[in-house]
Amino acid sequence: MKQKIDFSVLDQAIKEYGNEEKSLIAILQRAQEHYRYLPEEVFAYLAEKLNLPEARIYGVATFYENFSLEQKGKYVVKVCDGTACHVRKSIPILEALRKELGLSEQKKTTDDLMFTVETVSCLGACSSAPAVMVNDEIYPTMTPETAVALINELKEKN
């Protein structure tokens, strides 16, 4: 399910940050914030607007782990697998979420683009491990059951 690309978001970011290479990361961040990933159409558009090779823009987007070239769900669920979380059983939480949502290590986003489940190295919430983050909110001391309940709560909101 491809979304229509609204280039006015990019135009506004270029107007705000300038059309120079030094503004590229800020513009890409704005694009990702809006689209929830970096659609391939963004690269050609920015190459023309910033007078940069498309390969240069793609190189920046793939260098930084924060940028995603794959469409993500409305709710991005990050399961911490840092040492503290891993020792306190974060993997069963990950497995329960994947099972509940019909996802796998290869398929990270639901077909309806509602949920994306991924692992991260650390959320910085070691004292309340195992932790899960949904978008920008951390949920401490999770279990497989509380994680699935959280997913069901989010489903009910929509």
C-alpha positions as CSV (number, residue, x, y, z in Angstrom):
1,M,0.0,0.0,0.0
2,K,2.0,3.0,-1.3
3,Q,1.1,6.4,0.0
4,K,0.9,9.4,-2.2
5,I,4.1,11.5,-1.9
6,D,3.4,15.1,-0.9
7,F,6.5,17.0,-2.0
8,S,5.3,20.2,-0.3
9,V,6.7,18.7,3.0
10,L,10.2,18.6,1.3
11,D,9.8,22.1,-0.2
12,Q,9.0,23.5,3.3
13,A,12.0,21.8,4.8
14,I,14.2,23.1,2.0
15,K,12.8,26.6,2.6
16,E,13.5,26.3,6.3
17,Y,16.9,24.7,6.3
18,G,18.3,25.9,2.9
19,N,19.1,24.1,-0.3
20,E,22.6,23.2,0.5
21,E,24.3,19.8,1.2
22,K,24.8,20.7,4.9
23,S,21.0,20.8,5.2
24,L,20.5,17.3,3.8
25,I,20.2,15.4,7.1
26,A,17.7,17.8,8.6
27,I,15.6,17.6,5.4
28,L,15.8,13.8,5.4
29,Q,14.7,13.8,9.1
30,R,11.7,16.0,8.3
31,A,10.8,13.7,5.4
32,Q,11.0,10.6,7.6
33,E,9.0,12.3,10.3
34,H,6.3,13.0,7.8
35,Y,6.3,9.8,5.7
36,R,7.5,7.4,8.6
37,Y,10.2,6.2,6.1
38,L,12.1,7.6,3.1
39,P,10.2,6.8,-0.1
40,E,12.4,6.3,-3.1
41,E,10.8,9.2,-4.9
42,V,12.3,11.5,-2.3
43,F,15.8,10.9,-3.5
44,A,15.3,12.0,-7.1
45,Y,13.3,15.0,-5.9
46,L,15.9,16.1,-3.4
47,A,18.7,15.5,-5.9
48,E,17.1,18.0,-8.3
49,K,16.2,20.5,-5.6
50,L,19.6,20.4,-3.8
51,N,21.7,19.9,-7.0
52,L,23.3,16.8,-5.5
53,P,23.8,13.3,-7.0
54,E,21.0,11.0,-6.1
55,A,23.6,8.5,-5.0
56,R,25.0,11.0,-2.5
57,I,21.5,11.4,-0.9
58,Y,21.0,7.7,-0.8
59,G,24.4,7.2,0.7
60,V,23.6,9.5,3.6
61,A,20.2,7.9,4.1
62,T,21.7,4.4,4.3
63,F,24.7,5.4,6.4
64,Y,22.6,6.5,9.4
65,E,20.7,3.7,11.1
66,N,17.9,6.1,12.1
67,F,16.7,6.4,8.5
68,S,14.5,3.7,7.0
69,L,13.9,2.9,3.4
70,E,11.0,0.6,4.3
71,Q,7.5,1.7,5.1
72,K,6.7,1.5,8.8
73,G,3.5,1.1,10.7
74,K,1.6,3.8,12.6
75,Y,3.0,2.2,15.7
76,V,6.7,1.3,15.7
77,V,7.3,-1.2,18.5
78,K,10.9,-1.4,19.5
79,V,11.8,-4.4,21.7
80,C,15.1,-3.8,23.6
81,D,17.6,-6.6,23.4
82,G,20.4,-4.9,25.3
83,T,22.1,-6.9,28.0
84,A,19.8,-6.1,30.8
85,C,16.6,-6.6,28.8
86,H,18.0,-9.8,27.1
87,V,18.9,-11.3,30.5
88,R,15.4,-10.5,31.8
89,K,13.8,-12.3,28.8
90,S,13.1,-9.7,26.1
91,I,13.2,-12.4,23.3
92,P,10.0,-14.1,24.5
93,I,8.3,-10.7,24.3
94,L,9.5,-10.2,20.7
95,E,8.3,-13.7,19.8
96,A,4.9,-13.0,21.4
97,L,4.5,-9.7,19.5
98,R,5.5,-11.3,16.2
99,K,3.0,-14.2,16.7
100,E,0.2,-11.8,17.7
101,L,0.8,-9.6,14.6
102,G,1.7,-12.4,12.1
103,L,5.2,-11.0,11.7
104,S,8.7,-12.5,11.5
105,E,12.3,-11.5,11.5
106,Q,12.0,-10.8,7.7
107,K,8.5,-9.3,7.8
108,K,8.5,-6.5,10.3
109,T,5.4,-4.5,9.3
110,T,1.8,-5.6,9.2
111,D,0.0,-5.4,5.9
112,D,-2.3,-2.7,7.1
113,L,0.7,-0.6,8.1
114,M,-0.6,-0.4,11.7
115,F,2.4,-2.0,13.4
116,T,6.2,-2.4,12.9
117,V,8.1,-4.6,15.3
118,E,11.9,-4.3,15.5
119,T,14.7,-4.9,18.0
120,V,17.1,-2.2,19.3
121,S,20.3,-2.5,21.1
122,C,19.3,-0.3,24.0
123,L,16.5,1.9,25.1
124,G,18.3,3.3,28.1
125,A,15.8,1.9,30.5
126,C,18.0,-0.8,31.9
127,S,16.6,-0.4,35.5
128,S,13.1,-1.3,34.3
129,A,14.1,-4.1,31.9
130,P,12.7,-5.7,29.9
131,A,11.5,-2.6,28.1
132,V,9.5,-1.9,25.0
133,M,9.1,1.5,23.2
134,V,6.1,2.3,21.1
135,N,6.8,5.4,19.0
136,D,8.3,7.7,21.7
137,E,6.9,6.1,24.9
138,I,8.7,3.5,26.9
139,Y,6.8,0.7,28.6
140,P,8.9,-0.8,31.5
141,T,9.0,-4.3,33.0
142,M,7.1,-6.0,30.1
143,T,6.2,-9.6,29.8
144,P,4.9,-11.4,26.7
145,E,1.4,-11.1,28.1
146,T,1.6,-7.4,28.9
147,A,3.1,-6.7,25.5
148,V,0.3,-8.5,23.7
149,A,-2.3,-6.6,25.9
150,L,-0.6,-3.4,24.9
151,I,-0.9,-4.3,21.2
152,N,-4.6,-5.1,21.7
153,E,-5.1,-1.8,23.5
154,L,-3.5,0.0,20.5
155,K,-5.7,-1.9,18.1
156,E,-8.8,-0.8,20.0
157,K,-7.8,2.9,19.6
158,N,-8.1,2.6,15.8
